């Protein structure tokens, strides 16, 4: 996998890039978010994932309100430089509905 190089990320017309979030220990896909250059830089500095909320049009530190942070282990870019994979160690559930993954039903099924 290719380590992140911020200078080569192909951000879309809105300055965003999709970030697939995967548990570094279980390999379970946890969520999909979007980030911009500034948020990615901050993620690398903090060691926690920072996204750009498309609905609120602002920076979003995952876990800032809930305490369910996504501690960054590694950040990779795909072969086209237009998507990222973040390996994380989650602190608590990832999804706002209380599930480990945003790809689960609230009752825990996938």
MODELLER restraints for C-alpha pairs under 7 A, 6 or more apart:
rsr = mdl.restraints
at = mdl.atoms
rsr.add(forms.Gaussian(group=physical.xy_distance, feature=features.Distance(at['CA:1:A'], at['CA:76:A']), mean=6.36, stdev=0.5))
rsr.add(forms.Gaussian(group=physical.xy_distance, feature=features.Distance(at['CA:2:A'], at['CA:76:A']), mean=5.30, stdev=0.5))
rsr.add(forms.Gaussian(group=physical.xy_distance, feature=features.Distance(at['CA:2:A'], at['CA:77:A']), mean=5.72, stdev=0.5))
rsr.add(forms.Gaussian(group=physical.xy_distance, feature=features.Distance(at['CA:2:A'], at['CA:78:A']), mean=6.99, stdev=0.5))
rsr.add(forms.Gaussian(group=physical.xy_distance, feature=features.Distance(at['CA:3:A'], at['CA:75:A']), mean=6.11, stdev=0.5))
rsr.add(forms.Gaussian(group=physical.xy_distance, feature=features.Distance(at['CA:3:A'], at['CA:76:A']), mean=4.52, stdev=0.5))
rsr.add(forms.Gaussian(group=physical.xy_distance, feature=features.Distance(at['CA:3:A'], at['CA:77:A']), mean=6.41, stdev=0.5))
rsr.add(forms.Gaussian(group=physical.xy_distance, feature=features.Distance(at['CA:4:A'], at['CA:75:A']), mean=5.65, stdev=0.5))
rsr.add(forms.Gaussian(group=physical.xy_distance, feature=features.Distance(at['CA:4:A'], at['CA:76:A']), mean=4.82, stdev=0.5))
rsr.add(forms.Gaussian(group=physical.xy_distance, feature=features.Distance(at['CA:4:A'], at['CA:77:A']), mean=5.51, stdev=0.5))
rsr.add(forms.Gaussian(group=physical.xy_distance, feature=features.Distance(at['CA:8:A'], at['CA:81:A']), mean=6.58, stdev=0.5))
rsr.add(forms.Gaussian(group=physical.xy_distance, feature=features.Distance(at['CA:9:A'], at['CA:81:A']), mean=4.96, stdev=0.5))
rsr.add(forms.Gaussian(group=physical.xy_distance, feature=features.Distance(at['CA:9:A'], at['CA:82:A']), mean=6.15, stdev=0.5))
rsr.add(forms.Gaussian(group=physical.xy_distance, feature=features.Distance(at['CA:10:A'], at['CA:81:A']), mean=5.32, stdev=0.5))
rsr.add(forms.Gaussian(group=physical.xy_distance, feature=features.Distance(at['CA:10:A'], at['CA:82:A']), mean=4.77, stdev=0.5))
rsr.add(forms.Gaussian(group=physical.xy_distance, feature=features.Distance(at['CA:11:A'], at['CA:17:A']), mean=5.10, stdev=0.5))
rsr.add(forms.Gaussian(group=physical.xy_distance, feature=features.Distance(at['CA:11:A'], at['CA:82:A']), mean=6.40, stdev=0.5))
rsr.add(forms.Gaussian(group=physical.xy_distance, feature=features.Distance(at['CA:15:A'], at['CA:36:A']), mean=5.77, stdev=0.5))
rsr.add(forms.Gaussian(group=physical.xy_distance, feature=features.Distance(at['CA:16:A'], at['CA:34:A']), mean=6.06, stdev=0.5))
rsr.add(forms.Gaussian(group=physical.xy_distance, feature=features.Distance(at['CA:16:A'], at['CA:35:A']), mean=5.35, stdev=0.5))
rsr.add(forms.Gaussian(group=physical.xy_distance, feature=features.Distance(at['CA:16:A'], at['CA:36:A']), mean=4.68, stdev=0.5))
rsr.add(forms.Gaussian(group=physical.xy_distance, feature=features.Distance(at['CA:17:A'], at['CA:34:A']), mean=5.47, stdev=0.5))
rsr.add(forms.Gaussian(group=physical.xy_distance, feature=features.Distance(at['CA:17:A'], at['CA:35:A']), mean=5.52, stdev=0.5))
rsr.add(forms.Gaussian(group=physical.xy_distance, feature=features.Distance(at['CA:17:A'], at['CA:36:A']), mean=6.36, stdev=0.5))
rsr.add(forms.Gaussian(group=physical.xy_distance, feature=features.Distance(at['CA:17:A'], at['CA:82:A']), mean=6.19, stdev=0.5))
rsr.add(forms.Gaussian(group=physical.xy_distance, feature=features.Distance(at['CA:17:A'], at['CA:83:A']), mean=5.87, stdev=0.5))
rsr.add(forms.Gaussian(group=physical.xy_distance, feature=features.Distance(at['CA:18:A'], at['CA:32:A']), mean=6.90, stdev=0.5))
rsr.add(forms.Gaussian(group=physical.xy_distance, feature=features.Distance(at['CA:18:A'], at['CA:33:A']), mean=5.85, stdev=0.5))
rsr.add(forms.Gaussian(group=physical.xy_distance, feature=features.Distance(at['CA:18:A'], at['CA:34:A']), mean=4.47, stdev=0.5))
rsr.add(forms.Gaussian(group=physical.xy_distance, feature=features.Distance(at['CA:18:A'], at['CA:35:A']), mean=6.56, stdev=0.5))
rsr.add(forms.Gaussian(group=physical.xy_distance, feature=features.Distance(at['CA:18:A'], at['CA:83:A']), mean=5.20, stdev=0.5))
rsr.add(forms.Gaussian(group=physical.xy_distance, feature=features.Distance(at['CA:18:A'], at['CA:84:A']), mean=6.22, stdev=0.5))
rsr.add(forms.Gaussian(group=physical.xy_distance, feature=features.Distance(at['CA:19:A'], at['CA:32:A']), mean=5.69, stdev=0.5))
rsr.add(forms.Gaussian(group=physical.xy_distance, feature=features.Distance(at['CA:19:A'], at['CA:33:A']), mean=5.18, stdev=0.5))
rsr.add(forms.Gaussian(group=physical.xy_distance, feature=features.Distance(at['CA:19:A'], at['CA:34:A']), mean=5.48, stdev=0.5))
rsr.add(forms.Gaussian(group=physical.xy_distance, feature=features.Distance(at['CA:19:A'], at['CA:35:A']), mean=6.86, stdev=0.5))
rsr.add(forms.Gaussian(group=physical.xy_distance, feature=features.Distance(at['CA:19:A'], at['CA:83:A']), mean=6.13, stdev=0.5))
rsr.add(forms.Gaussian(group=physical.xy_distance, feature=features.Distance(at['CA:19:A'], at['CA:84:A']), mean=4.67, stdev=0.5))
rsr.add(forms.Gaussian(group=physical.xy_distance, feature=features.Distance(at['CA:19:A'], at['CA:85:A']), mean=5.66, stdev=0.5))
rsr.add(forms.Gaussian(group=physical.xy_distance, feature=features.Distance(at['CA:19:A'], at['CA:86:A']), mean=6.59, stdev=0.5))
rsr.add(forms.Gaussian(group=physical.xy_distance, feature=features.Distance(at['CA:20:A'], at['CA:31:A']), mean=6.22, stdev=0.5))
rsr.add(forms.Gaussian(group=physical.xy_distance, feature=features.Distance(at['CA:20:A'], at['CA:32:A']), mean=4.69, stdev=0.5))
rsr.add(forms.Gaussian(group=physical.xy_distance, feature=features.Distance(at['CA:20:A'], at['CA:33:A']), mean=6.63, stdev=0.5))
rsr.add(forms.Gaussian(group=physical.xy_distance, feature=features.Distance(at['CA:20:A'], at['CA:84:A']), mean=6.13, stdev=0.5))
rsr.add(forms.Gaussian(group=physical.xy_distance, feature=features.Distance(at['CA:20:A'], at['CA:85:A']), mean=4.84, stdev=0.5))
rsr.add(forms.Gaussian(group=physical.xy_distance, feature=features.Distance(at['CA:20:A'], at['CA:86:A']), mean=6.08, stdev=0.5))
rsr.add(forms.Gaussian(group=physical.xy_distance, feature=features.Distance(at['CA:21:A'], at['CA:29:A']), mean=5.97, stdev=0.5))
rsr.add(forms.Gaussian(group=physical.xy_distance, feature=features.Distance(at['CA:21:A'], at['CA:30:A']), mean=5.48, stdev=0.5))
rsr.add(forms.Gaussian(group=physical.xy_distance, feature=features.Distance(at['CA:21:A'], at['CA:31:A']), mean=5.25, stdev=0.5))
rsr.add(forms.Gaussian(group=physical.xy_distance, feature=features.Distance(at['CA:21:A'], at['CA:32:A']), mean=5.98, stdev=0.5))
rsr.add(forms.Gaussian(group=physical.xy_distance, feature=features.Distance(at['CA:21:A'], at['CA:85:A']), mean=6.02, stdev=0.5))
rsr.add(forms.Gaussian(group=physical.xy_distance, feature=features.Distance(at['CA:21:A'], at['CA:86:A']), mean=4.85, stdev=0.5))
rsr.add(forms.Gaussian(group=physical.xy_distance, feature=features.Distance(at['CA:21:A'], at['CA:87:A']), mean=6.15, stdev=0.5))
rsr.add(forms.Gaussian(group=physical.xy_distance, feature=features.Distance(at['CA:21:A'], at['CA:88:A']), mean=6.99, stdev=0.5))
rsr.add(forms.Gaussian(group=physical.xy_distance, feature=features.Distance(at['CA:22:A'], at['CA:28:A']), mean=5.56, stdev=0.5))
rsr.add(forms.Gaussian(group=physical.xy_distance, feature=features.Distance(at['CA:22:A'], at['CA:29:A']), mean=4.33, stdev=0.5))
rsr.add(forms.Gaussian(group=physical.xy_distance, feature=features.Distance(at['CA:22:A'], at['CA:30:A']), mean=5.38, stdev=0.5))
rsr.add(forms.Gaussian(group=physical.xy_distance, feature=features.Distance(at['CA:22:A'], at['CA:86:A']), mean=6.12, stdev=0.5))
rsr.add(forms.Gaussian(group=physical.xy_distance, feature=features.Distance(at['CA:22:A'], at['CA:87:A']), mean=5.04, stdev=0.5))
rsr.add(forms.Gaussian(group=physical.xy_distance, feature=features.Distance(at['CA:22:A'], at['CA:88:A']), mean=6.18, stdev=0.5))
rsr.add(forms.Gaussian(group=physical.xy_distance, feature=features.Distance(at['CA:23:A'], at['CA:29:A']), mean=6.41, stdev=0.5))
rsr.add(forms.Gaussian(group=physical.xy_distance, feature=features.Distance(at['CA:23:A'], at['CA:30:A']), mean=6.66, stdev=0.5))
rsr.add(forms.Gaussian(group=physical.xy_distance, feature=features.Distance(at['CA:23:A'], at['CA:87:A']), mean=5.74, stdev=0.5))
rsr.add(forms.Gaussian(group=physical.xy_distance, feature=features.Distance(at['CA:23:A'], at['CA:88:A']), mean=5.14, stdev=0.5))
rsr.add(forms.Gaussian(group=physical.xy_distance, feature=features.Distance(at['CA:23:A'], at['CA:89:A']), mean=5.82, stdev=0.5))
rsr.add(forms.Gaussian(group=physical.xy_distance, feature=features.Distance(at['CA:23:A'], at['CA:90:A']), mean=6.89, stdev=0.5))
rsr.add(forms.Gaussian(group=physical.xy_distance, feature=features.Distance(at['CA:24:A'], at['CA:87:A']), mean=4.88, stdev=0.5))
rsr.add(forms.Gaussian(group=physical.xy_distance, feature=features.Distance(at['CA:24:A'], at['CA:88:A']), mean=5.18, stdev=0.5))
rsr.add(forms.Gaussian(group=physical.xy_distance, feature=features.Distance(at['CA:24:A'], at['CA:89:A']), mean=5.96, stdev=0.5))
rsr.add(forms.Gaussian(group=physical.xy_distance, feature=features.Distance(at['CA:29:A'], at['CA:101:A']), mean=6.81, stdev=0.5))
rsr.add(forms.Gaussian(group=physical.xy_distance, feature=features.Distance(at['CA:30:A'], at['CA:94:A']), mean=6.47, stdev=0.5))
rsr.add(forms.Gaussian(group=physical.xy_distance, feature=features.Distance(at['CA:30:A'], at['CA:100:A']), mean=6.84, stdev=0.5))
rsr.add(forms.Gaussian(group=physical.xy_distance, feature=features.Distance(at['CA:30:A'], at['CA:101:A']), mean=4.17, stdev=0.5))
rsr.add(forms.Gaussian(group=physical.xy_distance, feature=features.Distance(at['CA:30:A'], at['CA:102:A']), mean=5.81, stdev=0.5))
rsr.add(forms.Gaussian(group=physical.xy_distance, feature=features.Distance(at['CA:30:A'], at['CA:103:A']), mean=6.90, stdev=0.5))
rsr.add(forms.Gaussian(group=physical.xy_distance, feature=features.Distance(at['CA:31:A'], at['CA:101:A']), mean=6.23, stdev=0.5))
rsr.add(forms.Gaussian(group=physical.xy_distance, feature=features.Distance(at['CA:31:A'], at['CA:102:A']), mean=5.29, stdev=0.5))
rsr.add(forms.Gaussian(group=physical.xy_distance, feature=features.Distance(at['CA:33:A'], at['CA:51:A']), mean=6.47, stdev=0.5))
rsr.add(forms.Gaussian(group=physical.xy_distance, feature=features.Distance(at['CA:34:A'], at['CA:51:A']), mean=5.64, stdev=0.5))
rsr.add(forms.Gaussian(group=physical.xy_distance, feature=features.Distance(at['CA:34:A'], at['CA:52:A']), mean=5.69, stdev=0.5))
rsr.add(forms.Gaussian(group=physical.xy_distance, feature=features.Distance(at['CA:35:A'], at['CA:51:A']), mean=4.56, stdev=0.5))
rsr.add(forms.Gaussian(group=physical.xy_distance, feature=features.Distance(at['CA:35:A'], at['CA:52:A']), mean=4.81, stdev=0.5))
rsr.add(forms.Gaussian(group=physical.xy_distance, feature=features.Distance(at['CA:36:A'], at['CA:52:A']), mean=6.38, stdev=0.5))
rsr.add(forms.Gaussian(group=physical.xy_distance, feature=features.Distance(at['CA:39:A'], at['CA:50:A']), mean=5.35, stdev=0.5))
rsr.add(forms.Gaussian(group=physical.xy_distance, feature=features.Distance(at['CA:39:A'], at['CA:51:A']), mean=5.83, stdev=0.5))
rsr.add(forms.Gaussian(group=physical.xy_distance, feature=features.Distance(at['CA:39:A'], at['CA:52:A']), mean=6.73, stdev=0.5))
rsr.add(forms.Gaussian(group=physical.xy_distance, feature=features.Distance(at['CA:39:A'], at['CA:59:A']), mean=6.82, stdev=0.5))
rsr.add(forms.Gaussian(group=physical.xy_distance, feature=features.Distance(at['CA:40:A'], at['CA:50:A']), mean=6.67, stdev=0.5))
rsr.add(forms.Gaussian(group=physical.xy_distance, feature=features.Distance(at['CA:42:A'], at['CA:50:A']), mean=6.75, stdev=0.5))
rsr.add(forms.Gaussian(group=physical.xy_distance, feature=features.Distance(at['CA:43:A'], at['CA:49:A']), mean=4.87, stdev=0.5))
rsr.add(forms.Gaussian(group=physical.xy_distance, feature=features.Distance(at['CA:43:A'], at['CA:50:A']), mean=5.24, stdev=0.5))
rsr.add(forms.Gaussian(group=physical.xy_distance, feature=features.Distance(at['CA:47:A'], at['CA:71:A']), mean=5.85, stdev=0.5))
rsr.add(forms.Gaussian(group=physical.xy_distance, feature=features.Distance(at['CA:47:A'], at['CA:72:A']), mean=5.02, stdev=0.5))
rsr.add(forms.Gaussian(group=physical.xy_distance, feature=features.Distance(at['CA:48:A'], at['CA:69:A']), mean=6.76, stdev=0.5))
rsr.add(forms.Gaussian(group=physical.xy_distance, feature=features.Distance(at['CA:48:A'], at['CA:70:A']), mean=5.51, stdev=0.5))
rsr.add(forms.Gaussian(group=physical.xy_distance, feature=features.Distance(at['CA:48:A'], at['CA:71:A']), mean=4.42, stdev=0.5))
rsr.add(forms.Gaussian(group=physical.xy_distance, feature=features.Distance(at['CA:48:A'], at['CA:72:A']), mean=4.98, stdev=0.5))
rsr.add(forms.Gaussian(group=physical.xy_distance, feature=features.Distance(at['CA:49:A'], at['CA:61:A']), mean=6.42, stdev=0.5))
rsr.add(forms.Gaussian(group=physical.xy_distance, feature=features.Distance(at['CA:49:A'], at['CA:62:A']), mean=6.25, stdev=0.5))
rsr.add(forms.Gaussian(group=physical.xy_distance, feature=features.Distance(at['CA:49:A'], at['CA:70:A']), mean=5.66, stdev=0.5))
rsr.add(forms.Gaussian(group=physical.xy_distance, feature=features.Distance(at['CA:49:A'], at['CA:71:A']), mean=6.58, stdev=0.5))
rsr.add(forms.Gaussian(group=physical.xy_distance, feature=features.Distance(at['CA:49:A'], at['CA:72:A']), mean=6.16, stdev=0.5))
rsr.add(forms.Gaussian(group=physical.xy_distance, feature=features.Distance(at['CA:50:A'], at['CA:60:A']), mean=5.64, stdev=0.5))
rsr.add(forms.Gaussian(group=physical.xy_distance, feature=features.Distance(at['CA:50:A'], at['CA:61:A']), mean=4.33, stdev=0.5))
rsr.add(forms.Gaussian(group=physical.xy_distance, feature=features.Distance(at['CA:50:A'], at['CA:62:A']), mean=6.00, stdev=0.5))
rsr.add(forms.Gaussian(group=physical.xy_distance, feature=features.Distance(at['CA:51:A'], at['CA:59:A']), mean=6.00, stdev=0.5))
rsr.add(forms.Gaussian(group=physical.xy_distance, feature=features.Distance(at['CA:51:A'], at['CA:60:A']), mean=5.00, stdev=0.5))
rsr.add(forms.Gaussian(group=physical.xy_distance, feature=features.Distance(at['CA:51:A'], at['CA:61:A']), mean=6.17, stdev=0.5))
rsr.add(forms.Gaussian(group=physical.xy_distance, feature=features.Distance(at['CA:52:A'], at['CA:58:A']), mean=5.66, stdev=0.5))
rsr.add(forms.Gaussian(group=physical.xy_distance, feature=features.Distance(at['CA:52:A'], at['CA:59:A']), mean=4.61, stdev=0.5))
rsr.add(forms.Gaussian(group=physical.xy_distance, feature=features.Distance(at['CA:52:A'], at['CA:60:A']), mean=5.52, stdev=0.5))
rsr.add(forms.Gaussian(group=physical.xy_distance, feature=features.Distance(at['CA:53:A'], at['CA:59:A']), mean=6.09, stdev=0.5))
rsr.add(forms.Gaussian(group=physical.xy_distance, feature=features.Distance(at['CA:53:A'], at['CA:60:A']), mean=5.89, stdev=0.5))
rsr.add(forms.Gaussian(group=physical.xy_distance, feature=features.Distance(at['CA:62:A'], at['CA:69:A']), mean=5.52, stdev=0.5))
rsr.add(forms.Gaussian(group=physical.xy_distance, feature=features.Distance(at['CA:62:A'], at['CA:70:A']), mean=6.59, stdev=0.5))
rsr.add(forms.Gaussian(group=physical.xy_distance, feature=features.Distance(at['CA:63:A'], at['CA:69:A']), mean=4.13, stdev=0.5))
rsr.add(forms.Gaussian(group=physical.xy_distance, feature=features.Distance(at['CA:68:A'], at['CA:90:A']), mean=6.93, stdev=0.5))
rsr.add(forms.Gaussian(group=physical.xy_distance, feature=features.Distance(at['CA:68:A'], at['CA:91:A']), mean=4.88, stdev=0.5))
rsr.add(forms.Gaussian(group=physical.xy_distance, feature=features.Distance(at['CA:68:A'], at['CA:92:A']), mean=4.90, stdev=0.5))
rsr.add(forms.Gaussian(group=physical.xy_distance, feature=features.Distance(at['CA:68:A'], at['CA:93:A']), mean=6.28, stdev=0.5))
rsr.add(forms.Gaussian(group=physical.xy_distance, feature=features.Distance(at['CA:68:A'], at['CA:94:A']), mean=6.53, stdev=0.5))
rsr.add(forms.Gaussian(group=physical.xy_distance, feature=features.Distance(at['CA:69:A'], at['CA:90:A']), mean=6.05, stdev=0.5))
rsr.add(forms.Gaussian(group=physical.xy_distance, feature=features.Distance(at['CA:69:A'], at['CA:91:A']), mean=5.23, stdev=0.5))
rsr.add(forms.Gaussian(group=physical.xy_distance, feature=features.Distance(at['CA:70:A'], at['CA:88:A']), mean=5.74, stdev=0.5))
rsr.add(forms.Gaussian(group=physical.xy_distance, feature=features.Distance(at['CA:70:A'], at['CA:89:A']), mean=5.87, stdev=0.5))
rsr.add(forms.Gaussian(group=physical.xy_distance, feature=features.Distance(at['CA:70:A'], at['CA:90:A']), mean=4.52, stdev=0.5))
rsr.add(forms.Gaussian(group=physical.xy_distance, feature=features.Distance(at['CA:70:A'], at['CA:91:A']), mean=6.20, stdev=0.5))
rsr.add(forms.Gaussian(group=physical.xy_distance, feature=features.Distance(at['CA:71:A'], at['CA:88:A']), mean=5.27, stdev=0.5))
rsr.add(forms.Gaussian(group=physical.xy_distance, feature=features.Distance(at['CA:71:A'], at['CA:89:A']), mean=5.07, stdev=0.5))
rsr.add(forms.Gaussian(group=physical.xy_distance, feature=features.Distance(at['CA:71:A'], at['CA:90:A']), mean=6.03, stdev=0.5))
rsr.add(forms.Gaussian(group=physical.xy_distance, feature=features.Distance(at['CA:72:A'], at['CA:87:A']), mean=6.28, stdev=0.5))
rsr.add(forms.Gaussian(group=physical.xy_distance, feature=features.Distance(at['CA:72:A'], at['CA:88:A']), mean=4.59, stdev=0.5))
rsr.add(forms.Gaussian(group=physical.xy_distance, feature=features.Distance(at['CA:72:A'], at['CA:89:A']), mean=6.58, stdev=0.5))
rsr.add(forms.Gaussian(group=physical.xy_distance, feature=features.Distance(at['CA:73:A'], at['CA:87:A']), mean=5.38, stdev=0.5))
rsr.add(forms.Gaussian(group=physical.xy_distance, feature=features.Distance(at['CA:73:A'], at['CA:88:A']), mean=5.07, stdev=0.5))
rsr.add(forms.Gaussian(group=physical.xy_distance, feature=features.Distance(at['CA:73:A'], at['CA:89:A']), mean=6.88, stdev=0.5))
rsr.add(forms.Gaussian(group=physical.xy_distance, feature=features.Distance(at['CA:74:A'], at['CA:86:A']), mean=5.91, stdev=0.5))
rsr.add(forms.Gaussian(group=physical.xy_distance, feature=features.Distance(at['CA:74:A'], at['CA:87:A']), mean=5.15, stdev=0.5))
rsr.add(forms.Gaussian(group=physical.xy_distance, feature=features.Distance(at['CA:75:A'], at['CA:84:A']), mean=6.92, stdev=0.5))
rsr.add(forms.Gaussian(group=physical.xy_distance, feature=features.Distance(at['CA:75:A'], at['CA:85:A']), mean=5.80, stdev=0.5))
rsr.add(forms.Gaussian(group=physical.xy_distance, feature=features.Distance(at['CA:75:A'], at['CA:86:A']), mean=4.56, stdev=0.5))
rsr.add(forms.Gaussian(group=physical.xy_distance, feature=features.Distance(at['CA:75:A'], at['CA:87:A']), mean=6.30, stdev=0.5))
rsr.add(forms.Gaussian(group=physical.xy_distance, feature=features.Distance(at['CA:76:A'], at['CA:84:A']), mean=5.53, stdev=0.5))
rsr.add(forms.Gaussian(group=physical.xy_distance, feature=features.Distance(at['CA:76:A'], at['CA:85:A']), mean=5.10, stdev=0.5))
rsr.add(forms.Gaussian(group=physical.xy_distance, feature=features.Distance(at['CA:76:A'], at['CA:86:A']), mean=6.43, stdev=0.5))
rsr.add(forms.Gaussian(group=physical.xy_distance, feature=features.Distance(at['CA:77:A'], at['CA:83:A']), mean=5.87, stdev=0.5))
rsr.add(forms.Gaussian(group=physical.xy_distance, feature=features.Distance(at['CA:77:A'], at['CA:84:A']), mean=4.39, stdev=0.5))
rsr.add(forms.Gaussian(group=physical.xy_distance, feature=features.Distance(at['CA:77:A'], at['CA:85:A']), mean=6.21, stdev=0.5))
rsr.add(forms.Gaussian(group=physical.xy_distance, feature=features.Distance(at['CA:78:A'], at['CA:84:A']), mean=6.12, stdev=0.5))
rsr.add(forms.Gaussian(group=physical.xy_distance, feature=features.Distance(at['CA:93:A'], at['CA:99:A']), mean=5.36, stdev=0.5))
rsr.add(forms.Gaussian(group=physical.xy_distance, feature=features.Distance(at['CA:93:A'], at['CA:100:A']), mean=4.30, stdev=0.5))
rsr.add(forms.Gaussian(group=physical.xy_distance, feature=features.Distance(at['CA:94:A'], at['CA:100:A']), mean=5.22, stdev=0.5))
rsr.add(forms.Gaussian(group=physical.xy_distance, feature=features.Distance(at['CA:94:A'], at['CA:101:A']), mean=5.63, stdev=0.5))
rsr.add(forms.Gaussian(group=physical.xy_distance, feature=features.Distance(at['CA:94:A'], at['CA:102:A']), mean=6.89, stdev=0.5))
rsr.add(forms.Gaussian(group=physical.xy_distance, feature=features.Distance(at['CA:95:A'], at['CA:101:A']), mean=5.61, stdev=0.5))
rsr.add(forms.Gaussian(group=physical.xy_distance, feature=features.Distance(at['CA:95:A'], at['CA:102:A']), mean=4.90, stdev=0.5))
rsr.add(forms.Gaussian(group=physical.xy_distance, feature=features.Distance(at['CA:97:A'], at['CA:106:A']), mean=6.43, stdev=0.5))
rsr.add(forms.Gaussian(group=physical.xy_distance, feature=features.Distance(at['CA:99:A'], at['CA:106:A']), mean=6.06, stdev=0.5))
rsr.add(forms.Gaussian(group=physical.xy_distance, feature=features.Distance(at['CA:99:A'], at['CA:108:A']), mean=6.56, stdev=0.5))
rsr.add(forms.Gaussian(group=physical.xy_distance, feature=features.Distance(at['CA:103:A'], at['CA:110:A']), mean=6.31, stdev=0.5))
rsr.add(forms.Gaussian(group=physical.xy_distance, feature=features.Distance(at['CA:104:A'], at['CA:110:A']), mean=4.36, stdev=0.5))
